[in-house]
Amino acid sequence: MAYKVLIVEDDPMVAMINEQYVCKNSKFKVAGSCRNGQEALDFLESNQVDLIVLDVFMPYMDGIETLKKIREKKISAEVIMVTAANDSSTIEETMHLGVIDYLIKPFAYDRFQIALEKFVSKYTALKENTVLDQSSIDSMISNGNNSFIAAGGEKAEEPECLPKGIQKKTLLMIQDYWKKESSWQTVDMVSEKLGISIVTARHYLTYLEEKGQIVSDINYETGGRPSVLYKRK
């Protein structure tokens, strides 16, 4: 069953691109598309969605006001905020209203997919754990903001400064995978075995290669397009 996504964007071209980005991820489907906040609220009155991709600057009712209304109505949907503005006040206000990610236009396809995977990670953690212990909560917080929670529950410094889009929990999972796997692997193989998207797998494999933890080679014996292979260094 695919997660249902509502696109709220006043620019028809951007809305179409967002819809295409969503549809390229098999875990998601577009439930609807609205041109402004009021249309979105009307849609949500009779339709339940899991995720809302919400633009900030729109006519009639902007994204911040729409998000406030969504929270007031206690609509249980996560929100990815999208805007051309990168001023700290806008970001701070929307973060306080509980958004799962924040995308600055123009954003790349890969970055959009990372935002979707961040939603999946949080949603799965909440649904699979009927009773959340301290470690489960710490893991979700760490995945959301790259913070590192020490064993005693106190916030500590990250052991390394992770770049934007690299989440500690996912990174540790992929690093653990390479500790057990010594043969050459394609991106598709890693994606399937770990249950993550191909976009996410490629993003993290590139990062690990840059860090010198894995190496890559090109396989020309595929009978078609050459494929990239990765192996533990």
FILUM-308800 format. One line per field, with one value per residue: residue number from 1; z, x, y of N, C-alpha, C, CB in turn. Coordinates in nm, 3 decimals. Glycine has a CB too. Layout:
<pts>
seq: [NUM	...]
nz: [Z	...]
nx: [X	...]
ny: [Y	...]
caz: [Z	...]
cax: [X	...]
cay: [Y	...]
cz: [Z	...]
cx: [X	...]
cy: [Y	...]
cbz: [Z	...]
cbx: [X	...]
cby: [Y	...]
</pts>
This chain:
<pts>
seq: [1	2	3	4	5	6	7	8	9	10	11	12	13	14	15	16	17	18	19	20	21	22	23	24	25	26	27	28	29	30	31	32	33	34	35	36	37	38	39	40	41	42	43	44	45	46	47	48	49	50	51	52	53	54	55	56	57	58	59	60	61	62	63	64	65	66	67	68	69	70	71	72	73	74	75	76	77	78	79	80	81	82	83	84	85	86	87	88	89	90	91	92	93	94	95	96	97	98	99	100	101	102	103	104	105	106	107	108	109	110	111	112	113	114	115	116	117	118	119	120	121	122	123	124	125	126	127	128	129	130	131	132	133	134	135	136	137	138	139	140	141	142	143	144	145	146	147	148	149	150	151	152	153	154	155	156	157	158	159	160	161	162	163	164	165	166	167	168	169	170	171	172	173	174	175	176	177	178	179	180	181	182	183	184	185	186	187	188	189	190	191	192	193	194	195	196	197	198	199	200	201	202	203	204	205	206	207	208	209	210	211	212	213	214	215	216	217	218	219	220	221	222	223	224	225	226	227	228	229	230	231	232	233]
nz: [0.000	-0.097	0.025	0.069	-0.095	-0.080	-0.296	-0.265	-0.431	-0.607	-0.856	-1.165	-1.323	-1.142	-0.964	-1.126	-1.170	-0.906	-0.864	-1.050	-0.940	-0.703	-0.802	-0.913	-0.709	-0.581	-0.338	-0.288	-0.376	-0.561	-0.409	-0.450	-0.585	-0.507	-0.552	-0.366	-0.011	0.101	-0.073	-0.021	0.249	0.222	0.067	0.247	0.431	0.352	0.265	0.345	0.397	0.396	0.375	0.312	0.064	0.081	-0.038	0.047	-0.038	-0.156	-0.316	-0.156	0.078	0.249	0.282	0.550	0.707	0.626	0.726	0.999	1.029	0.962	1.177	1.385	1.327	1.384	1.192	1.091	0.936	0.789	0.698	0.428	0.368	0.114	-0.050	-0.205	-0.051	0.175	0.420	0.764	0.953	0.839	0.805	1.071	1.188	1.053	1.120	1.392	1.380	1.315	1.078	0.860	0.682	0.484	0.185	-0.045	-0.323	-0.637	-0.611	-0.628	-0.787	-0.646	-0.387	-0.321	-0.311	-0.090	0.112	0.102	0.180	0.438	0.558	0.534	0.701	0.957	0.977	0.959	1.189	1.391	1.346	1.362	1.620	1.883	2.147	2.248	2.340	2.515	2.348	2.095	2.055	2.067	1.840	1.632	1.666	1.616	1.349	1.236	1.279	1.273	1.515	1.792	2.037	2.351	2.553	2.807	2.764	2.729	2.513	2.283	2.111	1.758	1.628	1.384	1.129	0.947	0.607	0.443	0.400	0.463	0.686	1.018	1.120	0.888	0.760	0.939	0.916	0.649	0.657	0.833	0.675	0.483	0.641	0.661	0.403	0.141	-0.130	-0.474	-0.536	-0.681	-0.709	-0.719	-0.595	-0.332	-0.263	-0.274	-0.082	0.156	0.169	0.088	-0.119	-0.460	-0.524	-0.270	-0.189	-0.382	-0.322	-0.062	-0.108	-0.278	-0.100	0.091	-0.070	-0.126	0.127	0.143	0.230	0.077	-0.253	-0.609	-0.929	-1.284	-1.459	-1.763	-1.887	-1.917	-2.127	-2.213	-2.106	-1.923	-1.577	-1.245	-0.994	-0.649	-0.368	-0.050	0.094]
nx: [0.085	0.066	0.198	-0.006	0.001	-0.036	-0.011	0.062	0.071	0.107	0.214	0.171	0.360	0.567	0.416	0.349	0.603	0.668	0.472	0.554	0.800	0.714	0.566	0.765	0.871	0.801	0.683	0.503	0.205	0.022	-0.234	-0.379	-0.388	-0.344	-0.402	-0.377	-0.371	-0.632	-0.777	-0.644	-0.709	-0.985	-0.981	-0.865	-1.064	-1.229	-1.064	-0.808	-0.462	-0.113	0.115	0.209	0.314	0.410	0.393	0.534	0.484	0.187	-0.121	-0.421	-0.412	-0.125	0.155	0.248	0.033	-0.151	-0.033	-0.054	-0.332	-0.372	-0.246	-0.406	-0.648	-0.577	-0.492	-0.363	-0.099	0.221	0.449	0.624	0.800	0.812	0.990	1.097	1.225	1.493	1.524	1.603	1.401	1.157	1.210	1.253	1.001	0.831	0.952	0.901	0.636	0.628	0.747	0.865	1.071	1.257	1.258	1.443	1.371	1.546	1.516	1.689	1.609	1.711	1.740	1.476	1.381	1.522	1.396	1.145	1.217	1.297	1.054	0.941	1.110	1.055	0.778	0.766	0.908	0.738	0.504	0.586	0.670	0.487	0.513	0.721	1.052	1.327	1.554	1.440	1.305	1.523	1.657	1.483	1.482	1.750	1.766	1.614	1.740	2.010	2.138	2.332	2.270	2.378	2.460	2.362	2.147	2.195	2.257	2.516	2.822	2.842	3.017	3.128	3.110	2.833	2.733	2.473	2.171	2.266	2.187	2.235	2.136	2.063	2.310	2.468	2.337	2.393	2.671	2.703	2.604	2.807	3.006	2.941	2.922	3.123	3.152	3.130	2.884	2.584	2.407	2.134	2.119	2.200	1.999	1.769	1.825	1.845	1.607	1.566	1.532	1.654	1.767	1.837	2.019	2.223	2.307	2.419	2.616	2.787	2.876	3.013	3.213	3.354	3.452	3.634	3.568	3.451	3.501	3.471	3.385	3.355	3.134	3.153	3.049	2.779	2.613	2.466	2.393	2.670	2.732	2.771	2.977	3.017	3.235	3.353	3.628]
ny: [-0.120	0.213	0.525	0.809	1.119	1.470	1.739	2.075	2.356	2.657	2.713	2.576	2.433	2.367	2.217	2.000	1.888	1.815	1.621	1.428	1.357	1.239	1.020	0.865	0.725	0.422	0.378	0.571	0.760	1.007	1.173	1.398	1.737	2.074	2.428	2.630	2.718	2.717	2.555	2.320	2.270	2.233	2.002	1.823	1.796	1.592	1.393	1.167	1.188	1.088	1.239	1.578	1.793	2.103	2.430	2.749	3.023	3.129	3.229	3.368	3.191	3.143	2.907	2.889	2.981	2.791	2.558	2.610	2.597	2.330	2.203	2.302	2.179	1.928	1.742	1.444	1.430	1.425	1.692	1.829	2.112	2.356	2.609	2.919	3.092	3.141	3.246	3.273	3.319	3.235	2.962	2.887	2.935	2.754	2.513	2.504	2.449	2.191	2.039	1.783	1.801	2.041	2.203	2.392	2.586	2.611	2.262	1.947	1.632	1.408	1.513	1.562	1.301	1.208	1.348	1.225	0.967	1.019	1.068	0.809	0.663	0.772	0.725	0.446	0.372	0.464	0.314	0.048	0.019	-0.029	0.031	0.274	0.283	0.444	0.428	0.393	0.634	0.810	0.729	0.807	1.083	1.137	1.059	1.254	1.503	1.477	1.477	1.354	1.120	1.050	0.757	0.798	0.960	1.226	1.500	1.487	1.575	1.527	1.245	1.281	1.530	1.531	1.556	1.749	1.576	1.327	1.089	0.982	0.733	0.586	0.582	0.430	0.186	0.114	0.106	-0.107	-0.308	-0.334	-0.435	-0.698	-0.786	-0.883	-0.909	-0.786	-0.539	-0.408	-0.093	-0.142	-0.394	-0.339	-0.161	-0.325	-0.526	-0.381	-0.249	0.016	0.312	0.327	0.570	0.670	0.470	0.501	0.759	0.733	0.541	0.676	0.871	0.708	0.608	0.841	0.886	0.686	0.432	0.237	0.098	0.153	0.012	-0.036	-0.239	-0.380	-0.596	-0.649	-0.679	-0.475	-0.155	-0.031	-0.111	0.021	-0.109	-0.183	-0.228	-0.344	-0.175]
caz: [0.000	-0.113	0.106	-0.010	-0.088	-0.133	-0.345	-0.253	-0.506	-0.696	-0.989	-1.230	-1.369	-1.024	-0.913	-1.215	-1.141	-0.776	-0.883	-1.119	-0.842	-0.611	-0.874	-0.943	-0.590	-0.575	-0.205	-0.277	-0.486	-0.545	-0.378	-0.499	-0.606	-0.481	-0.592	-0.252	0.118	0.126	-0.148	0.050	0.368	0.174	0.024	0.366	0.506	0.310	0.216	0.437	0.332	0.488	0.359	0.237	0.012	0.094	-0.075	0.142	-0.098	-0.240	-0.300	-0.071	0.208	0.226	0.340	0.695	0.762	0.599	0.821	1.130	1.025	0.963	1.315	1.467	1.299	1.425	1.076	1.114	0.815	0.794	0.601	0.371	0.330	-0.007	-0.071	-0.269	0.052	0.266	0.537	0.886	1.027	0.778	0.837	1.214	1.218	1.003	1.198	1.519	1.353	1.297	0.943	0.861	0.602	0.426	0.055	-0.104	-0.469	-0.704	-0.548	-0.721	-0.772	-0.540	-0.257	-0.298	-0.271	0.046	0.198	0.107	0.259	0.577	0.603	0.546	0.819	1.077	0.976	0.989	1.329	1.475	1.325	1.399	1.764	1.955	2.270	2.217	2.452	2.500	2.232	1.973	2.041	2.035	1.701	1.545	1.676	1.547	1.205	1.188	1.284	1.274	1.648	1.849	2.174	2.425	2.622	2.925	2.725	2.709	2.377	2.272	1.981	1.655	1.611	1.259	1.073	0.831	0.510	0.429	0.330	0.517	0.818	1.097	1.131	0.759	0.735	1.021	0.858	0.527	0.699	0.890	0.560	0.421	0.732	0.641	0.260	0.086	-0.276	-0.551	-0.529	-0.757	-0.633	-0.712	-0.498	-0.200	-0.243	-0.248	0.042	0.272	0.167	0.067	-0.261	-0.538	-0.510	-0.139	-0.190	-0.463	-0.248	0.048	-0.163	-0.326	0.020	0.148	-0.159	-0.103	0.256	0.131	0.297	-0.028	-0.384	-0.718	-1.057	-1.385	-1.523	-1.904	-1.938	-1.886	-2.250	-2.240	-2.043	-1.814	-1.442	-1.145	-0.886	-0.526	-0.282	0.072	0.070]
cax: [0.000	0.149	0.165	-0.080	0.065	-0.107	0.077	0.000	0.165	0.030	0.276	0.134	0.478	0.632	0.326	0.363	0.733	0.657	0.393	0.639	0.899	0.645	0.527	0.883	0.899	0.693	0.623	0.412	0.116	-0.037	-0.376	-0.444	-0.303	-0.421	-0.332	-0.355	-0.396	-0.774	-0.813	-0.586	-0.791	-1.112	-0.952	-0.836	-1.188	-1.292	-0.962	-0.697	-0.332	-0.003	0.220	0.172	0.425	0.343	0.467	0.516	0.425	0.071	-0.228	-0.536	-0.364	0.010	0.187	0.261	-0.103	-0.212	0.025	-0.114	-0.469	-0.360	-0.217	-0.523	-0.749	-0.519	-0.483	-0.245	-0.018	0.351	0.458	0.751	0.779	0.885	0.987	1.212	1.289	1.581	1.550	1.599	1.275	1.057	1.247	1.232	0.858	0.772	1.006	0.828	0.503	0.642	0.765	0.963	1.185	1.244	1.324	1.458	1.368	1.511	1.578	1.716	1.529	1.768	1.710	1.333	1.366	1.574	1.288	1.044	1.271	1.297	0.917	0.924	1.185	0.982	0.648	0.789	0.949	0.620	0.407	0.641	0.693	0.366	0.563	0.850	1.144	1.416	1.642	1.360	1.283	1.652	1.690	1.401	1.531	1.879	1.743	1.552	1.819	2.153	2.197	2.380	2.226	2.469	2.395	2.294	2.034	2.235	2.300	2.661	2.868	2.853	3.153	3.175	3.016	2.771	2.682	2.328	2.112	2.320	2.131	2.319	2.076	2.076	2.452	2.513	2.278	2.466	2.806	2.692	2.584	2.936	3.087	2.902	2.924	3.258	3.151	3.088	2.740	2.531	2.317	2.006	2.132	2.202	1.865	1.673	1.858	1.824	1.473	1.570	1.518	1.777	1.822	1.901	2.135	2.328	2.354	2.505	2.733	2.877	2.936	3.108	3.328	3.431	3.518	3.734	3.526	3.423	3.557	3.379	3.441	3.250	3.118	3.116	3.006	2.637	2.537	2.392	2.454	2.762	2.681	2.872	2.986	3.080	3.290	3.421	3.769]
cay: [0.000	0.332	0.641	0.908	1.251	1.587	1.846	2.209	2.441	2.743	2.714	2.450	2.361	2.309	2.113	1.884	1.828	1.750	1.499	1.331	1.311	1.148	0.899	0.784	0.644	0.324	0.376	0.684	0.795	1.139	1.166	1.519	1.854	2.195	2.550	2.720	2.659	2.694	2.435	2.205	2.244	2.176	1.865	1.742	1.774	1.466	1.300	1.145	1.167	1.061	1.340	1.697	1.872	2.232	2.550	2.859	3.142	3.100	3.328	3.339	3.144	3.093	2.778	2.897	2.987	2.661	2.463	2.640	2.544	2.184	2.163	2.333	2.077	1.799	1.653	1.359	1.415	1.490	1.800	1.874	2.252	2.394	2.754	2.982	3.174	3.066	3.329	3.192	3.337	3.147	2.824	2.866	2.932	2.629	2.402	2.502	2.394	2.048	1.985	1.674	1.844	2.174	2.206	2.525	2.586	2.486	2.146	1.837	1.511	1.326	1.574	1.538	1.160	1.196	1.397	1.120	0.856	1.063	1.042	0.665	0.620	0.812	0.658	0.305	0.360	0.484	0.208	-0.082	0.015	0.011	0.092	0.334	0.299	0.559	0.412	0.413	0.778	0.871	0.696	0.890	1.221	1.140	1.050	1.376	1.626	1.444	1.491	1.229	1.106	0.963	0.647	0.848	1.043	1.364	1.530	1.500	1.619	1.424	1.198	1.339	1.626	1.469	1.653	1.757	1.462	1.202	1.066	0.892	0.600	0.519	0.562	0.317	0.065	0.079	0.068	-0.241	-0.397	-0.360	-0.517	-0.838	-0.815	-0.863	-0.923	-0.668	-0.516	-0.296	-0.007	-0.213	-0.502	-0.277	-0.105	-0.434	-0.597	-0.294	-0.194	0.160	0.345	0.327	0.705	0.677	0.381	0.564	0.878	0.691	0.472	0.782	0.930	0.613	0.601	0.963	0.870	0.582	0.310	0.140	0.133	0.124	-0.030	-0.041	-0.368	-0.362	-0.725	-0.663	-0.700	-0.351	-0.038	-0.068	-0.084	0.049	-0.206	-0.134	-0.334	-0.298	-0.150]
cz: [0.000	-0.020	0.017	0.015	-0.149	-0.172	-0.334	-0.310	-0.608	-0.837	-1.056	-1.274	-1.253	-0.966	-0.995	-1.188	-1.007	-0.786	-0.951	-1.024	-0.745	-0.679	-0.909	-0.825	-0.569	-0.440	-0.190	-0.397	-0.457	-0.523	-0.431	-0.515	-0.591	-0.512	-0.477	-0.123	0.145	0.051	-0.077	0.172	0.331	0.134	0.145	0.453	0.475	0.259	0.317	0.359	0.439	0.490	0.275	0.194	-0.008	0.060	0.025	0.079	-0.197	-0.219	-0.206	0.070	0.187	0.304	0.492	0.761	0.742	0.699	0.961	1.138	1.031	1.105	1.407	1.451	1.335	1.312	1.086	0.984	0.835	0.682	0.559	0.318	0.211	-0.026	-0.147	-0.168	0.140	0.389	0.663	0.960	0.973	0.814	0.984	1.248	1.173	1.079	1.332	1.502	1.315	1.153	0.946	0.778	0.537	0.298	-0.002	-0.256	-0.524	-0.641	-0.651	-0.689	-0.655	-0.402	-0.221	-0.249	-0.129	0.146	0.212	0.194	0.408	0.638	0.628	0.674	0.947	1.088	1.016	1.136	1.422	1.465	1.374	1.550	1.836	2.089	2.242	2.343	2.423	2.376	2.101	1.947	2.002	1.889	1.605	1.547	1.601	1.397	1.150	1.185	1.294	1.409	1.698	1.996	2.245	2.503	2.742	2.894	2.702	2.567	2.374	2.133	1.884	1.646	1.480	1.206	0.944	0.737	0.502	0.350	0.376	0.661	0.891	1.098	1.002	0.727	0.812	0.965	0.735	0.561	0.757	0.780	0.498	0.511	0.708	0.494	0.201	-0.066	-0.343	-0.552	-0.618	-0.665	-0.614	-0.606	-0.356	-0.165	-0.204	-0.113	0.167	0.277	0.157	-0.083	-0.329	-0.526	-0.378	-0.134	-0.265	-0.389	-0.138	-0.001	-0.215	-0.208	0.079	0.061	-0.141	0.028	0.256	0.199	0.199	-0.157	-0.492	-0.843	-1.156	-1.453	-1.667	-1.964	-1.907	-2.009	-2.289	-2.180	-1.929	-1.678	-1.347	-1.033	-0.768	-0.441	-0.161	0.046	0.163]
cx: [0.088	0.102	0.099	-0.025	-0.026	-0.005	0.002	0.098	0.086	0.088	0.249	0.255	0.550	0.548	0.340	0.495	0.729	0.579	0.476	0.743	0.836	0.617	0.645	0.928	0.780	0.623	0.514	0.319	0.054	-0.187	-0.452	-0.344	-0.389	-0.335	-0.305	-0.396	-0.542	-0.823	-0.763	-0.669	-0.925	-1.093	-0.935	-0.959	-1.248	-1.194	-0.849	-0.569	-0.225	0.100	0.170	0.299	0.370	0.434	0.438	0.439	0.315	-0.034	-0.337	-0.497	-0.227	0.036	0.196	0.123	-0.175	-0.163	-0.034	-0.255	-0.468	-0.335	-0.336	-0.631	-0.703	-0.523	-0.353	-0.171	0.114	0.359	0.604	0.726	0.868	0.875	1.109	1.287	1.377	1.615	1.524	1.467	1.166	1.084	1.218	1.084	0.796	0.825	0.935	0.688	0.509	0.646	0.877	1.086	1.153	1.325	1.326	1.460	1.491	1.585	1.591	1.625	1.579	1.735	1.562	1.310	1.417	1.468	1.178	1.091	1.277	1.158	0.897	0.990	1.109	0.850	0.664	0.824	0.829	0.522	0.456	0.662	0.569	0.401	0.703	0.935	1.237	1.502	1.568	1.337	1.412	1.689	1.612	1.448	1.662	1.860	1.686	1.642	1.969	2.219	2.239	2.343	2.316	2.390	2.316	2.176	2.070	2.284	2.450	2.698	2.871	2.997	3.213	3.068	2.959	2.717	2.530	2.276	2.163	2.271	2.210	2.266	2.093	2.221	2.505	2.460	2.357	2.610	2.806	2.675	2.718	3.031	3.062	2.916	3.061	3.262	3.108	2.936	2.702	2.442	2.182	2.008	2.128	2.062	1.765	1.699	1.830	1.685	1.468	1.561	1.656	1.847	1.898	2.027	2.251	2.391	2.453	2.629	2.836	2.950	3.043	3.232	3.417	3.508	3.623	3.697	3.489	3.489	3.457	3.455	3.325	3.252	3.068	3.059	2.859	2.552	2.455	2.466	2.547	2.703	2.797	2.864	3.058	3.126	3.356	3.570	3.853]
cy: [0.125	0.443	0.747	1.049	1.357	1.692	1.978	2.309	2.523	2.747	2.579	2.367	2.293	2.197	1.985	1.811	1.753	1.619	1.390	1.273	1.210	1.014	0.809	0.699	0.551	0.317	0.482	0.694	0.931	1.125	1.286	1.632	1.979	2.317	2.646	2.650	2.627	2.571	2.310	2.169	2.183	2.030	1.773	1.719	1.638	1.362	1.288	1.119	1.143	1.173	1.456	1.768	2.012	2.350	2.662	2.974	3.104	3.208	3.277	3.294	3.083	2.964	2.780	2.900	2.854	2.557	2.485	2.581	2.392	2.134	2.190	2.227	1.937	1.695	1.575	1.332	1.486	1.594	1.822	2.014	2.286	2.545	2.802	3.067	3.089	3.151	3.249	3.203	3.246	3.002	2.794	2.851	2.800	2.508	2.390	2.443	2.247	2.000	1.882	1.708	1.977	2.180	2.348	2.512	2.656	2.368	2.033	1.718	1.426	1.381	1.556	1.396	1.137	1.242	1.291	1.004	0.891	1.040	0.893	0.614	0.651	0.736	0.511	0.285	0.372	0.368	0.072	-0.095	0.065	0.076	0.143	0.346	0.416	0.549	0.434	0.561	0.850	0.849	0.783	1.035	1.235	1.138	1.179	1.497	1.603	1.467	1.355	1.225	1.006	0.859	0.695	0.939	1.187	1.385	1.554	1.547	1.501	1.377	1.246	1.433	1.567	1.575	1.649	1.638	1.328	1.188	0.958	0.749	0.522	0.489	0.441	0.185	0.019	0.039	-0.073	-0.345	-0.433	-0.437	-0.666	-0.881	-0.783	-0.870	-0.793	-0.659	-0.398	-0.211	-0.077	-0.322	-0.447	-0.223	-0.214	-0.501	-0.513	-0.231	-0.043	0.189	0.343	0.462	0.718	0.592	0.444	0.683	0.837	0.617	0.572	0.846	0.838	0.597	0.724	0.956	0.759	0.451	0.200	0.188	0.095	0.081	-0.036	-0.177	-0.347	-0.490	-0.752	-0.692	-0.579	-0.235	-0.082	-0.030	-0.060	-0.055	-0.146	-0.252	-0.270	-0.285	-0.236]
cbz: [0.123	-0.258	0.174	0.026	-0.161	-0.028	-0.492	-0.103	-0.576	-0.640	-0.978	-1.349	-1.441	-0.918	-0.915	-1.362	-1.137	-0.676	-0.967	-1.239	-0.764	-0.562	-1.000	-0.987	-0.462	-0.609	-0.098	-0.261	-0.506	-0.669	-0.228	-0.407	-0.746	-0.335	-0.697	-0.270	0.223	0.086	-0.290	0.092	0.448	0.055	-0.064	0.447	0.474	0.204	0.079	0.533	0.243	0.451	0.296	0.321	-0.124	0.235	-0.220	0.193	-0.167	-0.207	-0.436	-0.135	0.272	0.265	0.285	0.736	0.695	0.456	0.824	1.155	0.898	0.869	1.366	1.430	1.152	1.547	0.941	1.180	0.689	0.782	0.659	0.257	0.449	-0.131	0.064	-0.390	0.136	0.192	0.534	0.978	1.020	0.626	0.806	1.294	1.149	0.854	1.219	1.578	1.242	1.366	0.840	0.809	0.495	0.526	-0.043	-0.053	-0.522	-0.855	-0.425	-0.713	-0.901	-0.557	-0.259	-0.427	-0.368	0.063	0.143	-0.034	0.209	0.588	0.499	0.424	0.822	1.076	0.837	0.901	1.364	1.437	1.180	1.326	1.802	1.978	2.389	2.153	2.477	2.621	2.233	1.984	2.171	2.125	1.673	1.588	1.824	1.590	1.174	1.271	1.399	1.169	1.746	1.830	2.181	2.519	2.665	3.011	2.829	2.808	2.322	2.304	1.992	1.519	1.617	1.155	1.047	0.874	0.373	0.360	0.186	0.509	0.808	1.239	1.167	0.648	0.773	1.166	0.821	0.428	0.802	0.989	0.455	0.380	0.878	0.688	0.186	0.144	-0.318	-0.695	-0.383	-0.881	-0.704	-0.847	-0.520	-0.194	-0.370	-0.360	0.040	0.272	0.288	0.128	-0.278	-0.687	-0.518	-0.029	-0.253	-0.598	-0.186	0.143	-0.275	-0.405	0.125	0.168	-0.307	-0.102	0.363	0.187	0.386	-0.047	-0.408	-0.749	-1.047	-1.489	-1.443	-1.985	-1.881	-1.819	-2.236	-2.185	-1.990	-1.832	-1.392	-1.088	-0.933	-0.446	-0.361	0.190	0.089]
cbx: [-0.096	0.146	0.293	-0.231	0.201	-0.208	0.122	-0.037	0.275	0.024	0.431	0.047	0.572	0.657	0.180	0.355	0.844	0.589	0.268	0.709	0.958	0.513	0.454	0.997	0.925	0.746	0.730	0.490	0.006	-0.008	-0.397	-0.557	-0.234	-0.470	-0.410	-0.434	-0.346	-0.856	-0.754	-0.441	-0.812	-1.166	-0.825	-0.728	-1.289	-1.394	-0.908	-0.726	-0.293	0.064	0.347	0.081	0.484	0.290	0.431	0.651	0.532	0.013	-0.289	-0.622	-0.463	0.113	0.315	0.342	-0.182	-0.182	0.178	-0.118	-0.541	-0.247	-0.092	-0.579	-0.788	-0.593	-0.491	-0.286	-0.093	0.467	0.399	0.803	0.809	0.831	0.977	1.168	1.182	1.710	1.462	1.711	1.230	1.056	1.396	1.293	0.787	0.801	1.156	0.818	0.435	0.533	0.797	0.899	1.222	1.291	1.254	1.589	1.239	1.543	1.494	1.864	1.532	1.920	1.746	1.251	1.441	1.705	1.229	1.012	1.410	1.337	0.816	0.982	1.322	0.955	0.581	0.900	1.053	0.551	0.371	0.771	0.817	0.274	0.562	0.831	1.224	1.504	1.705	1.225	1.227	1.762	1.661	1.254	1.550	1.966	1.649	1.436	1.775	2.226	2.099	2.533	2.079	2.557	2.497	2.389	1.929	2.344	2.225	2.731	3.007	2.805	3.156	3.208	3.084	2.659	2.742	2.288	2.135	2.477	1.984	2.331	1.929	2.014	2.532	2.469	2.131	2.466	2.861	2.574	2.492	3.000	3.057	2.759	2.814	3.352	3.057	3.143	2.696	2.451	2.297	1.970	2.261	2.307	1.817	1.682	2.003	1.928	1.402	1.699	1.451	1.749	1.711	1.805	2.099	2.271	2.234	2.427	2.691	2.799	2.828	3.041	3.282	3.337	3.415	3.861	3.409	3.270	3.694	3.292	3.515	3.269	3.021	3.237	3.092	2.586	2.447	2.249	2.344	2.899	2.593	2.856	3.056	2.981	3.391	3.396	3.802]
cby: [0.001	0.380	0.698	0.903	1.249	1.643	1.820	2.243	2.355	2.882	2.741	2.477	2.457	2.418	2.163	1.927	1.937	1.843	1.530	1.396	1.432	1.211	0.936	0.873	0.735	0.189	0.396	0.813	0.687	1.228	1.155	1.560	1.850	2.199	2.620	2.852	2.748	2.817	2.442	2.236	2.372	2.258	1.862	1.809	1.884	1.493	1.345	1.027	1.290	0.930	1.278	1.792	1.811	2.248	2.595	2.909	3.226	2.960	3.363	3.232	3.042	3.199	2.730	3.022	3.102	2.615	2.477	2.792	2.591	2.137	2.239	2.471	2.082	1.744	1.733	1.226	1.470	1.386	1.930	1.777	2.347	2.319	2.826	3.067	3.247	3.024	3.456	3.233	3.483	3.164	2.800	2.981	3.049	2.614	2.421	2.643	2.474	1.980	2.099	1.547	1.737	2.284	2.111	2.594	2.654	2.494	2.099	1.796	1.429	1.315	1.724	1.564	1.070	1.280	1.528	1.070	0.817	1.212	1.093	0.592	0.686	0.962	0.668	0.250	0.466	0.613	0.198	-0.106	0.101	-0.110	-0.009	0.473	0.168	0.574	0.273	0.340	0.836	0.815	0.549	0.883	1.261	1.022	0.936	1.407	1.710	1.525	1.558	1.215	1.062	1.044	0.544	0.921	1.036	1.403	1.654	1.367	1.685	1.477	1.047	1.228	1.765	1.373	1.628	1.888	1.474	1.199	1.027	0.943	0.611	0.604	0.688	0.335	0.090	0.197	0.168	-0.248	-0.330	-0.230	-0.480	-0.860	-0.737	-0.965	-1.038	-0.675	-0.490	-0.345	0.129	-0.273	-0.580	-0.163	-0.035	-0.539	-0.639	-0.186	-0.237	0.223	0.483	0.294	0.811	0.633	0.245	0.610	0.954	0.603	0.374	0.889	0.960	0.477	0.589	1.085	0.842	0.630	0.339	0.119	0.061	0.246	-0.168	0.072	-0.458	-0.317	-0.836	-0.537	-0.819	-0.358	0.057	0.001	-0.201	0.192	-0.335	-0.043	-0.422	-0.396	-0.001]
</pts>
